């Protein structure tokens, strides 16, 4: 059990380091192209631009969260954005079949998550189940693939090496 905890801590450290390296690569790529990193938009609330043009029912669902400014503290801001992401996921799962602009919106939302330091944890089929990273929702019989992920129902989120939400998975049993 101690090995599993150490391995999970190591894995979270690696994920955090990868997020930092990605940002450094982006900045280096811009520097090599002779560009400077884009300045933050000058609007009063630049994050609001991400949430323009939403379907009415999604806008109503997000209204309480979007009516407030994001918290100043980075971790609280990441949790605020996670709550928005959860609402968007639920909307897409139950109501979003005919929203043609969902793909570009999700791309902008993921970029915003990344800028806020949120790291998505999306296990793939065949990954070993890790109870510290995965929340098992359901099992599917398959003795040959026991304790492997069958599918990811909902991604998890990590912020600065801390698990904010475990990935929800269906596993082979």
C-alpha positions, 0 to 999 in steps of 0.5 A: 500500500505504501508503494501505491501511495508513493507511486501516486505522489510521484505520478502527480509530481510528474503531471505537475512538472509536465504542465510547467514544461508545456508552458515553457515550450510554448514560451520558447516557441514564441521566442524562437519565432520572434514573438512575445507571449500574448498580453492579457486582454485589456477587457475588464473580465477577459475570461468572459469572452470564453463564455459568449454565445452559449445556448440559453439553457447553458447560460442560465445554468452558469449564470450564478458562477459567471455573475461573480468574478473569478477568485483572486487566489489561484486554487480557488480560481481553479475550483471555480473553473472546475465547477464551470467545467462540470456544469458544461459537461453535464449540459453536453451529456444531457442537453447539448446534442444540437449545439453546433459550436460545442467543439470550439467552445470546449477548446477555449474552455480547456485552454482556460483550464490550462492557463489556470493550472488545471490538469485534466486526468483522462484515463484510457481503456486498459489503464490500471485502476488507481483508487487514488486517481479513479472513482469507480462508477460501474464494472463490466465483467471481463476476468482477463482484463480485471482491474483495468479501465474500460472507459472514462466517464468523466475526467479528473482534475489536478491542480498543483499536484493536488487531486480536485476531482478523481476521474470517474471510470467504468472498470473491467471486473 
